[in-house]
Amino acid sequence: MKQIKYIPFLFLLLLGFFSCDTYGDYEIEYSSIHPLGGKYRVIVTDEAGTQVYKNYCEISNTIDGSTTQCWLRIGGYALSGSNAYSINGKINCDLGSLAFSGTNIENLAGNVATSTTTFTLTGGKVTLKGATAPSGTVADAISFTFTNSRFPGKTYKAEGYRFTGWAED
C-alpha cells in the first residue's frame, strides 16, 4: 500500500521536469523610422494662438523603408484639403536627433489626384518621454510649425503627445 503513494509523487515530479521548456525572447520588429513614427494627439494653433484643430497627427514609414523620409498626416485621408491644418506628405527625417522637416512638400490632403498645393514644415521634433497626457501617462512630445500654400502668409503650430490609447487622453 505504501508504494502506491509514491506513484502520484513520481508522476508530479516527472511532469515538472517535462513542463519546463525555455524559449528565447521574441525579437520585436520596429518600423524603419522607430521611434519617430506613431500616432500623436495634437492641437494646431494659428499665429494668434487660437486653436483651429484638435485631433490626430500620424507619422509613418515609407513603402521603401527609408530611414531619411517619412509620411506626416494631420487629419483623415478623406479630410478636405480646403482646411488650413490638413496636410499629408512625405517629409525628411533624422532619426538620430528625432527631427523632421520639409520644404514645398506636395500636399496630398483631400484629392491626391489633383493636388496643387504644397506645405512647408519646420522645427519638427519628437522628445521621448517629454509630455504628460491628461491621464497622467508619460508620453513622447511632438511639436512643429507649418505653412500651407493654400493659405499664404499663415503659420500654424502643432503640439501634442503620443497617443496612449487611454479614453481620457
Steps between C-alpha positions, in 0.01 A plus 500: 500500500784738574641466147177629351560835674827541308335476159321842511814660642714356220242607243505861624879499511523378141238752392711776653807397303321478167298820533794735541564598140700817461458718196712790386369853505291602205666751273293816472482633147486878478428715197790663320430836668467378858467680749384799294197334345162469663168663572500830690221703656563861391354844534557729200500873572528800269733798542265660755504184712141410412432128484396403147517120528529233767534145384770263377825530311662187366859439400556180306774330305528506122439192289872464424592499870700823479673625815528856366140559388159438652135587447333762718125547500270723701138401468340202327565397142155618399542833678464786258816677393309828529580514872820680591602228742454212253843384391618166366839452342840335498749695713866464596592354839812452709468204735811593699359832617131400462447804277301544181438774243413565138476786252239527224367150565211399275189508721298186433223587748162469335511397135844351432438476125465876456727632772631848420595626846819462700599538861822583680572348838774631732625433850355151517612320813399196705619496861495156658307503830461877461128536573241395753164400352174596678484150652835563670682264265847613396513512120721630221450866406474635146517855366542668161391803302366496146363716223251400232525657152121505483508758783802725425649698786346282772717292732362222718651323797424141599582372848399184676589158634513141380161327504474278807175318434345611829148642461578820692795579275 
